[in-house]
């Protein structure tokens, strides 16, 4: 079982003005108990997502089939990709979920497209700033 920080904290921790409302974790399990391939738990601002570890192509296909755009976000975190031994080609099928992202999570599209451009699970400083600008812009709208 591996617990990995995901969500906005995985990308923006330490950035000026970053104040997330919650903390998201992904727990990768080889032999899940009580669920088939994923489950979620929220408790006092901590959201934990449990995923069964399978071949990357199978996990990505499950995310695509779910039509839940936020599924794609878990696979973009570099540590998740590393643990699952994913390549950029493995995440390409997730592109069909991008139009389903709500405005608040559009920053994941910036990250996704940057990874494709870079052919790696890494962001340049400029790309990280672009993703953060997308993140903060929608949060400003929420507060108005």
N, CA and C atoms as a LAMMPS dump frame, in Angstrom:
ITEM: TIMESTEP
0
ITEM: NUMBER OF ATOMS
432
ITEM: BOX BOUNDS ff ff ff
-5.0000000000000000e+02 5.0000000000000000e+02
-5.0000000000000000e+02 5.0000000000000000e+02
-5.0000000000000000e+02 5.0000000000000000e+02
ITEM: ATOMS id mol type element x y z
1 1 1 N 0.857 -1.184 0
2 1 2 C 0 0 0
3 1 3 C 0.897 1.24 0
4 2 1 N 0.641 2.127 -0.926
5 2 2 C 1.424 3.35 -1.083
6 2 3 C 0.472 4.534 -1.04
7 3 1 N 0.719 5.508 -0.135
8 3 2 C -0.111 6.709 -0.006
9 3 3 C 0.639 7.88 -0.618
10 4 1 N -0.001 8.519 -1.615
11 4 2 C 0.651 9.58 -2.376
12 4 3 C -0.201 10.845 -2.331
13 5 1 N 0.439 11.975 -2.091
14 5 2 C -0.236 13.266 -2.134
15 5 3 C -0.627 13.572 -3.578
16 6 1 N -1.898 13.861 -3.799
17 6 2 C -2.393 14.223 -5.127
18 6 3 C -3.183 15.524 -5.006
19 7 1 N -3.83 15.929 -6.074
20 7 2 C -4.601 17.168 -6.045
21 7 3 C -3.687 18.379 -6.163
22 8 1 N -4.235 19.529 -5.888
23 8 2 C -3.504 20.782 -6.09
24 8 3 C -2.232 20.871 -5.258
25 9 1 N -2.223 20.28 -4.073
26 9 2 C -1.018 20.327 -3.229
27 9 3 C 0.177 19.65 -3.901
28 10 1 N -0.088 18.657 -4.731
29 10 2 C 0.996 17.941 -5.411
30 10 3 C 1.737 18.841 -6.396
31 11 1 N 1.093 19.906 -6.845
32 11 2 C 1.69 20.798 -7.845
33 11 3 C 2.065 22.168 -7.299
34 12 1 N 1.269 22.68 -6.369
35 12 2 C 1.386 24.093 -6.015
36 12 3 C 1.858 24.38 -4.596
37 13 1 N 2.13 23.367 -3.803
38 13 2 C 2.624 23.615 -2.445
39 13 3 C 3.852 24.496 -2.512
40 14 1 N 3.879 25.505 -1.664
41 14 2 C 5.014 26.417 -1.616
42 14 3 C 4.885 27.626 -2.529
43 15 1 N 3.869 27.644 -3.375
44 15 2 C 3.706 28.792 -4.273
45 15 3 C 3.033 29.936 -3.516
46 16 1 N 3.409 31.14 -3.877
47 16 2 C 2.916 32.341 -3.218
48 16 3 C 1.386 32.402 -3.259
49 17 1 N 0.767 32.498 -2.103
50 17 2 C -0.68 32.637 -2.011
51 17 3 C -1.458 31.336 -2.101
52 18 1 N -0.787 30.218 -2.181
53 18 2 C -1.491 28.938 -2.301
54 18 3 C -2.092 28.532 -0.961
55 19 1 N -3.421 28.421 -0.938
56 19 2 C -4.148 28.043 0.274
57 19 3 C -5.258 27.058 -0.087
58 20 1 N -4.934 25.795 -0.175
59 20 2 C -5.953 24.808 -0.545
60 20 3 C -6.953 24.584 0.583
61 21 1 N -8.123 24.133 0.207
62 21 2 C -9.188 23.884 1.183
63 21 3 C -9.143 22.468 1.738
64 22 1 N -8.492 21.558 1.016
65 22 2 C -8.445 20.181 1.474
66 22 3 C -7.122 19.542 1.088
67 23 1 N -6.963 18.319 1.511
68 23 2 C -5.777 17.535 1.184
69 23 3 C -6.255 16.232 0.566
70 24 1 N -5.694 15.898 -0.587
71 24 2 C -6.081 14.682 -1.301
72 24 3 C -4.923 13.7 -1.319
73 25 1 N -5.255 12.441 -1.068
74 25 2 C -4.274 11.366 -1.136
75 25 3 C -4.801 10.264 -2.036
76 26 1 N -3.878 9.578 -2.669
77 26 2 C -4.196 8.376 -3.431
78 26 3 C -3.479 7.224 -2.752
79 27 1 N -4.231 6.175 -2.456
80 27 2 C -3.656 4.971 -1.881
81 27 3 C -3.755 3.88 -2.94
82 28 1 N -2.602 3.347 -3.304
83 28 2 C -2.544 2.278 -4.295
84 28 3 C -2.442 0.949 -3.56
85 29 1 N -3.385 0.059 -3.845
86 29 2 C -3.428 -1.225 -3.148
87 29 3 C -3.385 -2.379 -4.144
88 30 1 N -2.581 -3.368 -3.828
89 30 2 C -2.508 -4.561 -4.679
90 30 3 C -3.72 -5.466 -4.471
91 31 1 N -4.156 -5.589 -3.235
92 31 2 C -5.265 -6.486 -2.902
93 31 3 C -6.316 -5.732 -2.09
94 32 1 N -7.154 -4.967 -2.787
95 32 2 C -8.151 -4.163 -2.068
96 32 3 C -9.197 -5.037 -1.372
97 33 1 N -9.686 -4.507 -0.281
98 33 2 C -10.766 -5.18 0.452
99 33 3 C -11.955 -4.226 0.498
100 34 1 N -13.103 -4.695 0.071
101 34 2 C -14.324 -3.912 0.162
102 34 3 C -14.64 -3.075 -1.065
103 35 1 N -13.842 -3.18 -2.101
104 35 2 C -14.134 -2.474 -3.346
105 35 3 C -13.454 -3.21 -4.503
106 36 1 N -13.995 -2.975 -5.71
107 36 2 C -13.471 -3.668 -6.884
108 36 3 C -12.227 -2.998 -7.46
109 37 1 N -12.343 -1.674 -7.747
110 37 2 C -11.173 -1.008 -8.344
111 37 3 C -10.91 0.392 -7.797
112 38 1 N -11.913 1.055 -7.206
113 38 2 C -11.662 2.349 -6.581
114 38 3 C -12.748 2.661 -5.56
115 39 1 N -12.367 3.487 -4.601
116 39 2 C -13.333 4.031 -3.641
117 39 3 C -12.777 5.334 -3.112
118 40 1 N -13.656 6.134 -2.539
119 40 2 C -13.275 7.442 -2.009
120 40 3 C -13.757 7.577 -0.58
121 41 1 N -12.994 8.346 0.183
122 41 2 C -13.367 8.611 1.571
123 41 3 C -13.012 10.055 1.885
124 42 1 N -13.947 10.801 2.446
125 42 2 C -13.694 12.187 2.849
126 42 3 C -13.976 12.33 4.334
127 43 1 N -13.038 12.954 5.008
128 43 2 C -13.186 13.146 6.442
129 43 3 C -12.422 14.391 6.859
130 44 1 N -13.134 15.416 7.295
131 44 2 C -12.551 16.651 7.827
132 44 3 C -11.478 17.255 6.925
133 45 1 N -11.815 17.433 5.666
134 45 2 C -10.898 18.095 4.749
135 45 3 C -9.817 17.213 4.161
136 46 1 N -9.868 15.928 4.455
137 46 2 C -8.908 14.984 3.876
138 46 3 C -9.696 14.005 3.009
139 47 1 N -9.37 14.004 1.718
140 47 2 C -10.006 13.08 0.782
141 47 3 C -8.987 12.017 0.414
142 48 1 N -9.378 10.768 0.594
143 48 2 C -8.492 9.66 0.267
144 48 3 C -9.147 8.823 -0.81
145 49 1 N -8.406 8.593 -1.87
146 49 2 C -8.869 7.805 -3.001
147 49 3 C -8.082 6.503 -2.992
148 50 1 N -8.791 5.395 -3.022
149 50 2 C -8.157 4.084 -3.018
150 50 3 C -8.32 3.479 -4.407
151 51 1 N -7.219 3.059 -5.009
152 51 2 C -7.253 2.438 -6.33
153 51 3 C -6.563 1.088 -6.263
154 52 1 N -7.154 0.14 -6.925
155 52 2 C -6.517 -1.159 -7.091
156 52 3 C -5.404 -1.01 -8.125
157 53 1 N -4.232 -1.528 -7.816
158 53 2 C -3.111 -1.477 -8.752
159 53 3 C -3.311 -2.562 -9.813
160 54 1 N -3.33 -2.101 -11.059
161 54 2 C -3.435 -2.997 -12.207
162 54 3 C -2.436 -2.505 -13.251
163 55 1 N -2.418 -3.122 -14.382
164 55 2 C -1.59 -2.623 -15.481
165 55 3 C -2.032 -1.193 -15.791
166 56 1 N -1.102 -0.292 -16.088
167 56 2 C -1.476 1.089 -16.375
168 56 3 C -2.575 1.234 -17.423
169 57 1 N -2.509 0.464 -18.496
170 57 2 C -3.526 0.572 -19.549
171 57 3 C -4.91 0.231 -19.007
172 58 1 N -4.999 -0.751 -18.129
173 58 2 C -6.289 -1.143 -17.534
174 58 3 C -6.796 -0.043 -16.601
175 59 1 N -5.918 0.521 -15.807
176 59 2 C -6.323 1.579 -14.877
177 59 3 C -6.797 2.81 -15.643
178 60 1 N -6.09 3.163 -16.686
179 60 2 C -6.469 4.316 -17.508
180 60 3 C -7.801 4.051 -18.202
181 61 1 N -7.99 2.841 -18.712
182 61 2 C -9.245 2.53 -19.381
183 61 3 C -10.422 2.588 -18.415
184 62 1 N -10.215 2.137 -17.198
185 62 2 C -11.283 2.243 -16.184
186 62 3 C -11.645 3.714 -15.956
187 63 1 N -10.643 4.572 -15.891
188 63 2 C -10.887 6.011 -15.707
189 63 3 C -11.662 6.571 -16.89
190 64 1 N -11.261 6.209 -18.092
191 64 2 C -11.952 6.682 -19.301
192 64 3 C -13.402 6.186 -19.3
193 65 1 N -13.592 4.915 -18.994
194 65 2 C -14.941 4.334 -18.994
195 65 3 C -15.849 4.97 -17.952
196 66 1 N -15.254 5.446 -16.86
197 66 2 C -16.054 6.054 -15.789
198 66 3 C -16.648 7.394 -16.198
199 67 1 N -16.035 8.039 -17.193
200 67 2 C -16.433 9.38 -17.643
201 67 3 C -16.381 10.412 -16.504
202 68 1 N -15.6 10.105 -15.49
203 68 2 C -15.379 11.002 -14.363
204 68 3 C -14.044 11.707 -14.603
205 69 1 N -14.111 12.954 -15.031
206 69 2 C -12.911 13.682 -15.435
207 69 3 C -11.865 13.763 -14.329
208 70 1 N -12.301 13.805 -13.094
209 70 2 C -11.328 13.934 -12.014
210 70 3 C -10.494 12.669 -11.828
211 71 1 N -10.897 11.585 -12.455
212 71 2 C -10.082 10.367 -12.427
213 71 3 C -8.724 10.612 -13.086
214 72 1 N -8.725 11.397 -14.151
215 72 2 C -7.472 11.614 -14.89
216 72 3 C -6.426 12.294 -14.034
217 73 1 N -6.864 13.099 -13.082
218 73 2 C -5.949 13.897 -12.266
219 73 3 C -4.971 13.027 -11.479
220 74 1 N -5.426 11.897 -11.026
221 74 2 C -4.57 11.031 -10.205
222 74 3 C -3.367 10.545 -11.006
223 75 1 N -3.564 10.3 -12.287
224 75 2 C -2.505 9.745 -13.126
225 75 3 C -1.487 10.787 -13.577
226 76 1 N -1.764 12.05 -13.323
227 76 2 C -0.845 13.115 -13.733
228 76 3 C 0.22 13.424 -12.684
229 77 1 N 0.032 12.966 -11.477
230 77 2 C 1.003 13.228 -10.413
231 77 3 C 2.259 12.39 -10.7
232 78 1 N 3.407 13.035 -10.811
233 78 2 C 4.63 12.308 -11.174
234 78 3 C 4.931 11.085 -10.303
235 79 1 N 4.685 11.182 -9.003
236 79 2 C 4.962 10.038 -8.126
237 79 3 C 4.046 8.862 -8.455
238 80 1 N 2.793 9.145 -8.791
239 80 2 C 1.865 8.08 -9.183
240 80 3 C 2.37 7.413 -10.458
241 81 1 N 2.729 8.227 -11.434
242 81 2 C 3.241 7.693 -12.702
243 81 3 C 4.488 6.837 -12.457
244 82 1 N 5.345 7.278 -11.565
245 82 2 C 6.561 6.535 -11.267
246 82 3 C 6.254 5.192 -10.605
247 83 1 N 5.398 5.21 -9.597
248 83 2 C 5.052 3.973 -8.889
249 83 3 C 4.404 2.962 -9.84
250 84 1 N 3.54 3.466 -10.723
251 84 2 C 2.834 2.584 -11.656
252 84 3 C 3.649 2.289 -12.916
253 85 1 N 4.835 2.908 -13.007
254 85 2 C 5.715 2.743 -14.175
255 85 3 C 4.999 3.136 -15.476
256 86 1 N 4.324 4.286 -15.413
257 86 2 C 3.575 4.79 -16.553
258 86 3 C 4.473 5.635 -17.449
259 87 1 N 4.103 5.676 -18.706
260 87 2 C 4.771 6.54 -19.669
261 87 3 C 3.762 7.588 -20.143
262 88 1 N 4.255 8.569 -20.858
263 88 2 C 3.362 9.584 -21.421
264 88 3 C 2.35 8.924 -22.356
265 89 1 N 2.775 7.928 -23.105
266 89 2 C 1.84 7.231 -23.988
267 89 3 C 0.7 6.573 -23.212
268 90 1 N 0.98 6.136 -21.986
269 90 2 C -0.07 5.513 -21.163
270 90 3 C -1.192 6.485 -20.826
271 91 1 N -0.875 7.778 -20.695
272 91 2 C -1.921 8.736 -20.296
273 91 3 C -2.673 9.334 -21.479
274 92 1 N -2.185 9.159 -22.675
275 92 2 C -2.832 9.769 -23.847
276 92 3 C -4.337 9.464 -23.952
277 93 1 N -4.793 8.245 -23.655
278 93 2 C -6.238 7.988 -23.751
279 93 3 C -7.09 8.84 -22.814
280 94 1 N -6.478 9.399 -21.773
281 94 2 C -7.213 10.24 -20.824
282 94 3 C -7.64 11.572 -21.427
283 95 1 N -7.094 11.91 -22.577
284 95 2 C -7.414 13.182 -23.224
285 95 3 C -8.915 13.341 -23.453
286 96 1 N -9.635 12.243 -23.653
287 96 2 C -11.088 12.325 -23.895
288 96 3 C -11.829 12.865 -22.672
289 97 1 N -11.198 12.839 -21.51
290 97 2 C -11.839 13.346 -20.29
291 97 3 C -11.65 14.855 -20.103
292 98 1 N -10.714 15.442 -20.813
293 98 2 C -10.431 16.869 -20.627
294 98 3 C -11.657 17.763 -20.815
295 99 1 N -12.482 17.546 -21.86
296 99 2 C -13.655 18.414 -22.017
297 99 3 C -14.678 18.272 -20.883
298 100 1 N -14.553 17.214 -20.095
299 100 2 C -15.492 16.973 -18.998
300 100 3 C -15.062 17.643 -17.688
301 101 1 N -13.857 18.208 -17.669
302 101 2 C -13.385 18.891 -16.463
303 101 3 C -14.24 20.128 -16.195
304 102 1 N -14.592 20.341 -14.934
305 102 2 C -15.282 21.58 -14.594
306 102 3 C -14.263 22.718 -14.595
307 103 1 N -14.751 23.941 -14.586
308 103 2 C -13.879 25.107 -14.686
309 103 3 C -12.816 25.12 -13.585
310 104 1 N -13.209 24.728 -12.398
311 104 2 C -12.326 24.736 -11.24
312 104 3 C -11.117 23.806 -11.401
313 105 1 N -11.266 22.804 -12.249
314 105 2 C -10.192 21.823 -12.435
315 105 3 C -9.54 21.896 -13.814
316 106 1 N -9.759 22.99 -14.523
317 106 2 C -9.155 23.171 -15.855
318 106 3 C -7.63 23.204 -15.795
319 107 1 N -7.076 23.503 -14.641
320 107 2 C -5.62 23.524 -14.525
321 107 3 C -5.014 22.159 -14.843
322 108 1 N -5.796 21.101 -14.671
323 108 2 C -5.29 19.771 -15.031
324 108 3 C -5.085 19.64 -16.538
325 109 1 N -5.871 20.352 -17.31
326 109 2 C -5.67 20.332 -18.754
327 109 3 C -4.332 20.993 -19.108
328 110 1 N -4.007 22.073 -18.428
329 110 2 C -2.719 22.74 -18.645
330 110 3 C -1.588 21.758 -18.329
331 111 1 N -1.719 21.05 -17.224
332 111 2 C -0.693 20.08 -16.824
333 111 3 C -0.607 18.944 -17.839
334 112 1 N -1.755 18.394 -18.224
335 112 2 C -1.792 17.289 -19.186
336 112 3 C -1.096 17.685 -20.493
337 113 1 N -1.492 18.813 -21.043
338 113 2 C -0.924 19.257 -22.318
339 113 3 C 0.573 19.576 -22.187
340 114 1 N 0.975 20.082 -21.044
341 114 2 C 2.398 20.342 -20.811
342 114 3 C 3.197 19.038 -20.8
343 115 1 N 2.663 18.024 -20.168
344 115 2 C 3.342 16.724 -20.147
345 115 3 C 3.515 16.177 -21.562
346 116 1 N 2.448 16.296 -22.362
347 116 2 C 2.551 15.827 -23.744
348 116 3 C 3.633 16.609 -24.492
349 117 1 N 3.627 17.917 -24.295
350 117 2 C 4.614 18.778 -24.952
351 117 3 C 6.036 18.42 -24.525
352 118 1 N 6.219 18.116 -23.25
353 118 2 C 7.543 17.827 -22.697
354 118 3 C 7.952 16.362 -22.867
355 119 1 N 6.982 15.515 -23.223
356 119 2 C 7.213 14.065 -23.296
357 119 3 C 7.733 13.514 -21.972
358 120 1 N 7.268 14.106 -20.878
359 120 2 C 7.651 13.637 -19.541
360 120 3 C 6.654 14.161 -18.515
361 121 1 N 6.675 13.54 -17.346
362 121 2 C 5.808 13.964 -16.251
363 121 3 C 6.5 15.082 -15.471
364 122 1 N 6.787 16.165 -16.173
365 122 2 C 7.445 17.304 -15.54
366 122 3 C 6.924 18.59 -16.168
367 123 1 N 7.003 19.638 -15.377
368 123 2 C 6.576 20.961 -15.819
369 123 3 C 7.76 21.911 -15.762
370 124 1 N 7.83 22.782 -16.742
371 124 2 C 8.795 23.872 -16.641
372 124 3 C 8.232 24.867 -15.623
373 125 1 N 9.045 25.795 -15.176
374 125 2 C 8.557 26.825 -14.254
375 125 3 C 7.414 27.606 -14.885
376 126 1 N 7.548 27.909 -16.171
377 126 2 C 6.509 28.663 -16.877
378 126 3 C 5.203 27.862 -16.936
379 127 1 N 5.286 26.572 -17.221
380 127 2 C 4.085 25.728 -17.293
381 127 3 C 3.426 25.602 -15.918
382 128 1 N 4.233 25.471 -14.885
383 128 2 C 3.689 25.403 -13.523
384 128 3 C 2.966 26.703 -13.191
385 129 1 N 3.545 27.823 -13.58
386 129 2 C 2.908 29.126 -13.36
387 129 3 C 1.59 29.226 -14.131
388 130 1 N 1.567 28.729 -15.356
389 130 2 C 0.331 28.75 -16.156
390 130 3 C -0.751 27.913 -15.492
391 131 1 N -0.383 26.731 -15.018
392 131 2 C -1.35 25.868 -14.333
393 131 3 C -1.848 26.551 -13.055
394 132 1 N -0.934 27.162 -12.327
395 132 2 C -1.308 27.847 -11.087
396 132 3 C -2.21 29.043 -11.364
397 133 1 N -1.935 29.76 -12.441
398 133 2 C -2.792 30.893 -12.82
399 133 3 C -4.208 30.403 -13.117
400 134 1 N -4.333 29.276 -13.787
401 134 2 C -5.654 28.7 -14.06
402 134 3 C -6.346 28.319 -12.749
403 135 1 N -5.589 27.72 -11.842
404 135 2 C -6.114 27.319 -10.537
405 135 3 C -6.615 28.53 -9.744
406 136 1 N -5.785 29.558 -9.647
407 136 2 C -6.149 30.722 -8.824
408 136 3 C -7.271 31.54 -9.444
409 137 1 N -7.327 31.609 -10.759
410 137 2 C -8.372 32.389 -11.432
411 137 3 C -9.767 31.871 -11.073
412 138 1 N -9.947 30.572 -11.08
413 138 2 C -11.274 30.02 -10.766
414 138 3 C -11.588 30.153 -9.285
415 139 1 N -10.582 30.138 -8.451
416 139 2 C -10.827 30.306 -7.014
417 139 3 C -11.229 31.734 -6.704
418 140 1 N -10.682 32.709 -7.438
419 140 2 C -11.097 34.112 -7.262
420 140 3 C -12.571 34.276 -7.586
421 141 1 N -13.015 33.623 -8.646
422 141 2 C -14.42 33.71 -9.048
423 141 3 C -15.341 33.145 -7.972
424 142 1 N -14.893 32.063 -7.308
425 142 2 C -15.674 31.438 -6.237
426 142 3 C -15.874 32.381 -5.06
427 143 1 N -14.884 33.172 -4.748
428 143 2 C -14.924 34.044 -3.565
429 143 3 C -15.746 35.296 -3.771
430 144 1 N -16.038 35.629 -5.035
431 144 2 C -16.789 36.867 -5.311
432 144 3 C -18.248 36.72 -4.986
